[in-house]
Amino acid sequence: MERGAGGFRLSGQQWVKVTLFLGSSLLVVAVFLFTHQMIRRLSQEVATTSRVFADFCAQASIPATRDPELQKIFSQVIASIDFPIVITDTGGMPRAWREVGVDPALVSAASLDSLDAGQPIAPAIRARIEAVRHRAVELDRRNRPIVMTTSLGDTLGRVHFGEPEVLSRLRWMPFLSVAGVVLLLGIGLAGLAGIRAAERRTIWVGMAKETAHQLGTPLSSMMGWVELLRSESEGQTGEKVSLARAGFEETLGEMERDIERLSKVAQRFSHVGSAPLVEPRDITPIVREVVQYMRRRLPADGEGVSLRERYADAPPVNLNPQLVEWALENILSNAISALDKRPGVIEVSVALRAQDECVEVVVQDNGRGMSREEQARAFEPGYTTKRRGWGLGLALAKRVVQEYHGGRLFIRDSAPGKGTTVVMSFPT
């Protein structure tokens, strides 16, 4: 987001994200409202149908109590009902029911008459009848029962009814639809994130391979020139020449060490995008070598900066020395650049963290520190707080530690003005 003369202005990529978010939100709301409205209308229709059916049962039950043929037809009608219904007499005794969890065939009409007359019946049958009564009370809480009356106004009983089970399930449809849409959107966003990550990975690999290739040609040439200079130096004689040769040899030695260092850099980049060889190694000598290298190459204003070392016994871990050196150099380089006061202190330590079964390489500095926002973005490719730099150092280090070594790279502690502690953790 940029701030222009008229206020904040979104970039193209941010506009795409905002548009996708708003479109997804509108789609979710539209699906919810549509399904909710349809279920509501269906509920009203089913409720109306249930009430009409229950009313029919109430009216039909009057002659059905007298006419055997009508009673047979009424039983068939009751058997086809797919919603809970209970028909009780004036005393509240269930006389017919359906879809209430009790099979009507298990309770005979004689048992109902015996219970109504106060005569003893089997405990199991009594329990079934009580269950039907309890269900009738529950149905009355949702729908007012229909009173059965004769043409003279005499009450014959009541019809207690509810809604079909399918209707209760359908009421979950709006929420299930929204959940489905959200799930699909989540899968889509995850897919897009995966595609973007793959694209970034391809760019990383391509850049690394090209860097290794570009470094290889001048390195070969430099090695040839060093050998030529050394051979010419060895062919000269004389005392003064010998003195000059000693200084020359020292210079050549430094050049060779730098060339060797450049060769390591090229090899590091060549590992990006491929599975590097890892083997059990003691990490302490590797850390010590990197610290010594960085100590010799502190910047010109590095006076008052000290690199301290503290090593504890630690078991070997599976690692690739060149890649671990690369990651640690990037972390130390960031720590050195963060020193904004003197004396500047950077402490590098190696220790076994037994509770996590890992070996930790800890880099702690007393530099400017980072805010929470900076910590959250510290390992993002391209993010940097420096005036110069591409913001790739910590991102590369994280890739080396986590993807190639199965470890963790994280900021354990940091606060503005109080320094930063970065941890490389490798599983034992």
C-alpha positions as CSV (number, residue, x, y, z in Angstrom):
1,M,0.0,0.0,0.0
2,E,1.4,3.4,-1.0
3,R,0.4,6.8,0.3
4,G,-0.2,9.3,-2.5
5,A,-1.5,12.9,-2.6
6,G,-5.1,11.8,-2.3
7,G,-4.5,9.2,0.5
8,F,-3.7,5.5,0.4
9,R,-3.3,3.8,-3.0
10,L,-3.4,0.0,-3.4
11,S,-0.9,-1.7,-5.7
12,G,-2.0,-4.1,-8.5
13,Q,-1.4,-7.2,-6.4
14,Q,-3.2,-5.7,-3.4
15,W,-6.2,-4.9,-5.6
16,V,-6.3,-8.5,-6.8
17,K,-6.3,-9.7,-3.1
18,V,-9.0,-7.2,-2.1
19,T,-11.2,-8.2,-5.1
20,L,-10.8,-11.9,-4.4
21,F,-11.7,-11.3,-0.7
22,L,-14.8,-9.2,-1.5
23,G,-15.9,-11.6,-4.3
24,S,-15.5,-14.6,-2.0
25,S,-17.4,-12.9,0.8
26,L,-20.3,-11.9,-1.5
27,L,-20.4,-15.5,-2.8
28,V,-20.6,-16.9,0.7
29,V,-23.3,-14.5,1.8
30,A,-25.3,-15.2,-1.4
31,V,-25.1,-18.9,-1.0
32,F,-26.2,-18.7,2.7
33,L,-29.1,-16.3,2.0
34,F,-30.3,-18.4,-1.0
35,T,-30.2,-21.8,0.9
36,H,-31.6,-20.2,4.0
37,Q,-34.6,-18.7,2.1
38,M,-35.3,-22.0,0.3
39,I,-35.1,-24.0,3.5
40,R,-37.4,-21.5,5.2
41,R,-40.0,-21.8,2.4
42,L,-39.7,-25.6,2.5
43,S,-40.2,-25.6,6.2
44,Q,-43.3,-23.6,5.9
45,E,-44.7,-25.9,3.3
46,V,-43.9,-29.0,5.2
47,A,-45.3,-27.5,8.4
48,T,-48.5,-26.7,6.6
49,T,-48.7,-30.1,5.1
50,S,-48.1,-31.7,8.5
51,R,-50.8,-29.6,10.1
52,V,-53.3,-30.5,7.4
53,F,-52.5,-34.2,7.6
54,A,-52.8,-34.1,11.4
55,D,-56.1,-32.3,11.1
56,F,-57.3,-34.9,8.7
57,C,-56.3,-37.6,11.2
58,A,-58.2,-35.8,13.9
59,Q,-61.4,-35.6,11.8
60,A,-61.0,-39.1,10.4
61,S,-60.4,-40.7,13.8
62,I,-64.0,-39.9,14.9
63,P,-65.8,-42.2,12.6
64,A,-62.9,-44.6,12.5
65,T,-63.6,-45.4,16.2
66,R,-67.0,-46.8,15.1
67,D,-66.5,-48.2,11.6
68,P,-64.1,-51.2,11.2
69,E,-63.6,-50.5,7.5
70,L,-62.7,-46.8,8.2
71,Q,-60.5,-48.0,11.0
72,K,-58.5,-50.1,8.5
73,I,-58.2,-47.2,6.1
74,F,-57.2,-45.0,9.0
75,S,-54.5,-47.4,10.0
76,Q,-53.1,-47.5,6.5
77,V,-53.0,-43.7,6.4
78,I,-51.2,-43.5,9.7
79,A,-48.7,-46.1,8.5
80,S,-47.7,-43.8,5.6
81,I,-47.0,-40.8,7.7
82,D,-43.3,-39.8,7.8
83,F,-43.5,-37.3,10.7
84,P,-44.0,-37.9,14.4
85,I,-47.7,-38.1,15.4
86,V,-49.5,-39.3,18.5
87,I,-53.3,-39.5,18.9
88,T,-54.5,-39.6,22.5
89,D,-58.0,-39.9,24.0
90,T,-59.6,-37.5,26.5
91,G,-57.6,-39.1,29.4
92,G,-54.3,-38.6,27.6
93,M,-53.9,-42.3,26.8
94,P,-52.1,-42.9,23.4
95,R,-54.3,-44.7,21.0
96,A,-52.2,-44.4,17.8
97,W,-48.8,-43.1,17.0
98,R,-46.1,-43.1,14.4
99,E,-42.4,-42.1,14.1
100,V,-42.0,-41.6,17.9
101,G,-39.4,-44.3,18.6
102,V,-41.9,-47.0,19.7
103,D,-43.3,-49.7,17.4
104,P,-47.1,-49.6,17.6
105,A,-47.2,-53.4,17.0
106,L,-45.5,-54.0,20.4
107,V,-48.4,-52.4,22.2
108,S,-51.8,-54.0,21.8
109,A,-55.2,-52.2,22.1
110,A,-56.0,-54.5,25.0
111,S,-53.0,-53.4,26.9
112,L,-54.0,-49.8,26.4
113,D,-57.5,-50.5,27.6
114,S,-56.2,-52.4,30.7
115,L,-53.9,-49.6,31.6
116,D,-56.7,-47.1,31.1
117,A,-58.9,-49.2,33.4
118,G,-56.2,-49.3,36.1
119,Q,-55.4,-53.0,35.6
120,P,-51.8,-54.3,35.9
121,I,-49.9,-54.8,32.7
122,A,-46.3,-56.0,31.8
123,P,-43.6,-53.5,32.9
124,A,-42.1,-53.5,29.4
125,I,-45.4,-52.5,27.8
126,R,-46.0,-49.8,30.5
127,A,-42.6,-48.4,29.8
128,R,-43.4,-48.2,26.0
129,I,-46.7,-46.4,26.7
130,E,-45.0,-43.9,29.0
131,A,-42.3,-43.2,26.4
132,V,-45.1,-42.4,23.9
133,R,-46.8,-40.1,26.4
134,H,-43.5,-38.3,27.0
135,R,-43.0,-37.9,23.3
136,A,-46.4,-36.4,23.0
137,V,-45.5,-33.7,25.6
138,E,-42.4,-32.9,23.6
139,L,-44.3,-32.5,20.4
140,D,-46.7,-30.1,22.1
141,R,-43.8,-27.8,22.9
142,R,-43.2,-27.2,19.2
143,N,-46.8,-27.4,17.8
144,R,-50.1,-26.8,19.5
145,P,-52.1,-30.1,19.5
146,I,-55.3,-30.4,17.4
147,V,-58.4,-31.2,19.5
148,M,-60.7,-33.8,18.1
149,T,-64.4,-33.0,18.7
150,T,-67.8,-34.4,17.6
151,S,-70.4,-32.4,15.8
152,L,-72.0,-31.7,19.2
153,G,-68.8,-30.3,20.5
154,D,-67.8,-33.2,22.7
155,T,-64.0,-33.8,22.9
156,L,-62.7,-37.1,21.8
157,G,-59.0,-36.6,22.2
158,R,-56.0,-34.7,20.7
159,V,-53.6,-35.1,17.9
160,H,-50.0,-34.3,18.8
161,F,-47.6,-33.9,15.8
162,G,-44.2,-32.7,14.8
163,E,-42.0,-32.2,11.7
164,P,-40.4,-34.8,9.5
165,E,-36.8,-35.7,10.4
166,V,-35.6,-34.7,7.0
167,L,-36.7,-31.1,7.7
168,S,-34.5,-30.9,10.7
169,R,-31.6,-32.1,8.6
170,L,-32.4,-29.6,5.9
171,R,-32.1,-26.7,8.3
172,W,-28.3,-27.4,8.4
173,M,-28.1,-27.0,4.7
174,P,-27.3,-23.3,4.7
175,F,-24.4,-23.8,7.1
176,L,-23.2,-26.8,5.3
177,S,-23.3,-24.9,2.0
178,V,-21.3,-22.0,3.4
179,A,-18.8,-24.5,4.9
180,G,-18.4,-26.1,1.5
181,V,-17.9,-22.9,-0.2
182,V,-15.4,-21.7,2.4
183,L,-13.6,-25.1,2.1
184,L,-13.4,-24.8,-1.7
185,L,-12.1,-21.2,-1.4
186,G,-9.5,-22.4,1.1
187,I,-8.4,-25.2,-1.2
188,G,-8.2,-22.7,-4.1
189,L,-6.2,-20.2,-2.0
190,A,-3.9,-23.0,-0.8
191,G,-3.4,-24.1,-4.4
192,L,-2.6,-20.6,-5.5
193,A,-0.1,-20.2,-2.6
194,G,1.5,-23.5,-3.6
195,I,1.8,-22.3,-7.2
196,R,3.4,-19.1,-6.1
197,A,5.7,-20.9,-3.8
198,A,6.7,-23.2,-6.6
199,E,7.3,-20.2,-8.9
200,R,9.5,-18.6,-6.2
201,R,11.3,-21.8,-5.7
202,T,12.0,-22.0,-9.5
203,I,13.3,-18.5,-9.5
204,W,15.6,-19.3,-6.5
205,V,16.9,-22.4,-8.2
206,G,17.4,-20.6,-11.6
207,M,19.2,-17.7,-9.9
208,A,21.4,-20.0,-7.9
209,K,22.4,-22.1,-10.8
210,E,23.1,-19.1,-13.0
211,T,25.2,-17.6,-10.2
212,A,27.2,-20.8,-9.8
213,H,27.8,-20.9,-13.6
214,Q,28.8,-17.2,-13.8
215,L,31.3,-17.6,-10.9
216,G,32.8,-20.7,-12.3
217,T,34.4,-19.1,-15.4
218,P,36.4,-16.3,-13.7
219,L,37.4,-18.6,-10.9
220,S,39.1,-21.0,-13.3
221,S,40.8,-18.1,-15.0
222,M,42.0,-16.7,-11.6
223,M,43.4,-20.0,-10.6
224,G,45.4,-20.2,-13.8
225,W,46.8,-16.7,-13.3
226,V,47.8,-17.5,-9.7
227,E,49.7,-20.5,-10.8
228,L,51.4,-18.5,-13.6
229,L,52.5,-15.8,-11.1
230,R,53.8,-18.4,-8.7
231,S,55.9,-20.2,-11.4
232,E,57.4,-16.9,-12.6
233,S,58.3,-15.9,-9.0
234,E,60.0,-19.2,-8.3
235,G,62.2,-18.8,-11.4
236,Q,63.9,-15.6,-10.1
237,T,67.0,-15.4,-7.8
238,G,68.8,-12.9,-5.6
239,E,68.5,-11.6,-2.0
240,K,66.1,-8.7,-2.8
241,V,64.1,-11.0,-5.0
242,S,63.9,-13.5,-2.1
243,L,62.5,-10.8,0.2
244,A,60.1,-9.6,-2.4
245,R,59.1,-13.2,-3.1
246,A,58.2,-13.7,0.6
247,G,55.7,-10.9,0.5
248,F,54.6,-12.0,-2.9
249,E,54.0,-15.5,-1.6
250,E,52.0,-14.2,1.3
251,T,49.8,-12.2,-1.2
252,L,49.4,-15.3,-3.4
253,G,48.4,-17.3,-0.3
254,E,45.7,-14.8,0.5
255,M,44.5,-14.8,-3.1
256,E,44.3,-18.6,-3.1
257,R,42.3,-18.5,0.1
258,D,39.9,-16.0,-1.4
259,I,39.7,-18.1,-4.5
260,E,39.0,-21.1,-2.4
261,R,36.3,-19.1,-0.6
262,L,34.7,-18.1,-4.0
263,S,34.8,-21.8,-5.0
264,K,32.8,-22.6,-1.8
265,V,30.3,-19.9,-2.7
266,A,29.9,-21.3,-6.2
267,Q,29.4,-24.8,-4.7
268,R,26.8,-23.5,-2.2
269,F,24.7,-22.0,-5.0
270,S,25.0,-25.2,-7.0
271,H,23.3,-27.1,-4.1
272,V,20.2,-24.9,-4.3
273,G,17.4,-26.8,-5.9
274,S,19.0,-30.3,-5.4
275,A,19.2,-32.6,-2.5
276,P,22.6,-32.0,-0.8
277,L,24.6,-34.7,0.8
278,V,24.3,-34.6,4.6
279,E,26.3,-36.8,7.0
280,P,26.9,-37.0,10.7
281,R,29.4,-34.2,11.6
282,D,30.6,-32.3,14.6
283,I,29.1,-28.8,14.1
284,T,31.5,-27.0,16.5
285,P,34.6,-26.9,14.1
286,I,32.3,-25.6,11.3
287,V,31.0,-22.8,13.6
288,R,34.5,-22.0,14.8
289,E,35.8,-21.6,11.3
290,V,33.0,-19.3,10.2
291,V,33.5,-17.1,13.3
292,Q,37.2,-16.9,12.5
293,Y,36.5,-16.0,8.9
294,M,34.0,-13.3,9.9
295,R,36.4,-11.9,12.6
296,R,39.1,-11.3,10.0
297,R,36.7,-9.6,7.7
298,L,34.9,-7.2,10.0
299,P,34.1,-3.9,8.3
300,A,36.5,-0.9,8.4
301,D,34.4,0.6,11.2
302,G,34.5,-2.6,13.2
303,E,36.7,-1.3,16.0
304,G,34.9,-1.9,19.3
305,V,33.2,-5.0,17.9
306,S,33.9,-8.4,19.5
307,L,32.9,-11.8,18.4
308,R,32.7,-14.2,21.4
309,E,32.5,-17.9,21.3
310,R,31.2,-20.4,23.7
311,Y,31.1,-24.1,22.9
312,A,29.6,-27.0,24.9
313,D,29.8,-30.7,24.2
314,A,27.3,-31.7,21.5
315,P,26.7,-34.9,19.6
316,P,27.1,-35.1,15.8
317,V,24.2,-34.0,13.6
318,N,23.4,-34.7,10.0
319,L,24.6,-31.7,8.0
320,N,26.2,-30.4,4.9
321,P,29.2,-28.3,6.0
322,Q,29.2,-25.9,3.1
323,L,25.5,-25.0,3.4
324,V,25.7,-24.7,7.2
325,E,28.6,-22.3,6.8
326,W,26.6,-20.3,4.3
327,A,23.6,-20.0,6.6
328,L,25.7,-19.0,9.6
329,E,27.6,-16.4,7.6
330,N,24.4,-14.8,6.6
331,I,23.2,-14.7,10.2
332,L,26.5,-13.3,11.4
333,S,26.5,-10.7,8.6
334,N,23.0,-9.5,9.7
335,A,24.1,-9.4,13.4
336,I,27.2,-7.3,12.5
337,S,25.2,-4.9,10.4
338,A,22.7,-4.5,13.3
339,L,25.3,-3.3,15.8
340,D,24.5,0.4,16.2
341,K,26.5,1.2,19.3
342,R,30.0,0.5,20.8
343,P,31.1,-1.7,22.2
344,G,29.3,-4.1,19.9
345,V,29.1,-7.7,21.1
346,I,28.1,-10.8,19.2
347,E,28.2,-14.1,21.1
348,V,28.1,-17.4,19.2
349,S,27.4,-20.6,21.1
350,V,26.8,-24.2,20.5
351,A,24.9,-26.4,23.0
352,L,22.8,-29.5,23.2
353,R,19.2,-28.9,24.1
354,A,18.3,-32.2,25.6
355,Q,14.6,-31.6,26.1
356,D,14.1,-31.0,22.4
357,E,16.7,-33.5,21.3
358,C,18.5,-31.0,19.2
359,V,21.8,-29.1,18.9
360,E,21.4,-25.3,18.8
361,V,23.7,-22.7,17.3
362,V,22.8,-19.4,18.9
363,V,23.8,-16.0,17.6
364,Q,23.2,-13.2,20.1
365,D,24.0,-9.5,19.5
366,N,23.4,-6.3,21.4
367,G,22.4,-4.3,18.3
368,R,19.3,-2.3,17.5
369,G,16.9,-5.2,17.8
370,M,13.6,-5.7,15.9
371,S,10.0,-4.9,16.4
372,R,7.3,-7.6,16.3
373,E,6.4,-6.6,12.8
374,E,10.1,-6.9,11.7
375,Q,10.4,-10.3,13.4
376,A,7.3,-11.6,11.6
377,R,8.9,-10.6,8.2
378,A,12.5,-11.2,8.9
379,F,12.7,-14.4,6.9
380,E,10.6,-13.3,3.9
381,P,12.5,-13.2,0.6
382,G,13.2,-9.6,-0.4
383,Y,12.5,-8.1,3.0
384,T,15.3,-5.9,4.4
385,T,15.8,-3.0,6.7
386,K,19.2,-2.1,5.2
387,R,19.7,0.7,2.6
388,R,21.6,-1.8,0.5
389,G,20.9,-5.5,0.0
390,W,18.2,-7.7,-1.5
391,G,16.9,-9.2,1.7
392,L,17.8,-12.8,0.7
393,G,20.4,-13.7,3.4
394,L,18.0,-14.9,6.2
395,A,15.6,-16.4,3.6
396,L,18.4,-18.5,2.2
397,A,19.5,-19.5,5.7
398,K,16.0,-20.6,6.6
399,R,15.8,-22.7,3.5
400,V,19.1,-24.3,4.2
401,V,18.3,-25.1,7.9
402,Q,14.7,-26.2,7.5
403,E,14.3,-27.7,4.1
404,Y,17.8,-29.3,3.7
405,H,18.5,-30.2,7.3
406,G,15.1,-30.7,8.8
407,G,15.9,-28.2,11.5
408,R,14.5,-24.8,12.6
409,L,15.7,-21.3,12.2
410,F,13.9,-18.8,14.4
411,I,14.2,-15.6,16.4
412,R,14.2,-16.5,20.1
413,D,14.2,-13.0,21.5
414,S,14.4,-9.5,20.1
415,A,13.3,-6.0,21.1
416,P,14.1,-2.5,19.8
417,G,17.4,-1.3,21.4
418,K,18.0,-4.6,23.2
419,G,19.5,-6.8,20.5
420,T,18.4,-10.0,18.9
421,T,18.9,-13.8,19.5
422,V,18.7,-16.0,16.4
423,V,18.8,-19.8,16.8
424,M,19.7,-22.5,14.3
425,S,18.4,-25.9,15.7
426,F,19.4,-29.2,14.2
427,P,17.8,-32.5,15.3
428,T,20.2,-35.0,16.8
